[in-house]
Amino acid sequence: MKKTIVFDFDGVLHKGYEGWKDGSIYGDIEYKLLDFIIELMSKYYVVISSCRPAEQIVNFMNDLKYKDLVFEQYDSLYWQKDNIVGVTNRKAVGILYIDDRAWRYQNDFSTETNIKMIEAQL
């Protein structure tokens, strides 16, 4: 059974993101990442998880008509459709999350060390 990889939208797929502003999708799309997603879909389900309304992302991405990629909104915990990118504004279940603001917590380190590592990223 395929597993799911989850991508954030703003700052990852939607590059040039400089904050919410008026809520529109105003930056450029990272087309190289779309090609990467196409390759991943042969082995994994792919989801975009964002705080934005999922319908906004679906409409915008489908309007691009990029290499027959299809985006579909969903509102359940799991996405299990082949060759379609699921889009949700909920926390999607996945084995890996690709996000421009992520940081991996290290249980092996002390709280103080973890805090220093976080602050070094800011």
N, C-alpha and C positions, 0 to 999 in steps of 0.2 A: 504494500500500500504506500502511495506517495505521502510525503510529509509536506508541510507548508512553510514557505519563507515569506516573511512579512516586511514590507517596505513602508517607511514614512513617506509622505508626499512632499510637504514644504521643506525645502532645504536639501532634499535628496533627489527626487524626480523633478520637482519644480525648483530649478536653480535660479539664483538671483533674488531669492525670497528675502525681503527686508521687513518682515512683520506683517501683521494682518491688514493694515491700512483700511481700505474700503471693503475687504472681503473678496475682491476679485482675484482671479489667477492672472497676474500681470507679468511674471517672469518668463524665462525660457524653459523649455523642457529639455531634459538631459537625454538626448536620443541614443547616445552610446549605452546608457543604462537600459533603455527600452530594448536594445539589441541583446543585452545581457539577460534581461527578463525572458525574452523569446527563447534563448538557449536553456535557461533554468526550467522552463515549462515542460521540457521533455522528461524531466526527472522529478519535478516538484510542482505542487500547487503554489500559485503566487497570489499574494494579497497586498493591497494598499490599505493601510490603516491611518486615518487622519482625523483631526478634530473638525475639519471642514465637513460640510454636508456631503455625504457620499454621492448624491445625485449630481452635484456640481462637478465633481471630479470625473464621474462616468461620462457626463455629457461633453465636457471639455476634451477628455482623452479620446472618446469615440469620434468626435468631430475632426481629430487630427488624421484619422484614417491611415495610421502608420503600419505598414506591412501586415495588414489584416489582423492586427491586435484588437481584441474585443475586451471591453471592460463592462462588468455587471455589478450592480449594487446588491448587497445582501445584508441581512440583519440577524444572523444566527452566530453561534460560537465557531462553527467549523465551515471551511470552504473546501469543497471537493469536486470541482469541475475542471476537467482537462481543457487546455488551450483557451481558457478565459481567465482574465485577471479579475479576481474578486475585489470589491471596494466597499469598505465599511467605515463608519465613524465610531466604532467600538474597538476595544482592545481585542485584536484577533489572536487566535490560538496558533502558535507556530513554533518551529524548532530553532529559528534564527530571526532576529529583528535587525533590520538595516535602517539606521537612523542617524542623522547628522548631530544629534545631541545626546547620544548614548554614552554611557560609561559602565564598565563591568565591575561590579562589586567583587572584592577579593576577600573571601572568608578567612584566608590564611594570615591576613595582616591585621594589625590592631586597628581600633577605631581611629586613633590619631593618624596612623599611616594612611588609612583610606581617605580621611578628610584632606590630608596634604596632597594626595594623588588627585582628588577631585579639584582642589584649588589650583593645582598646576595646569589643569585642563581649561580653566576659565580665563 
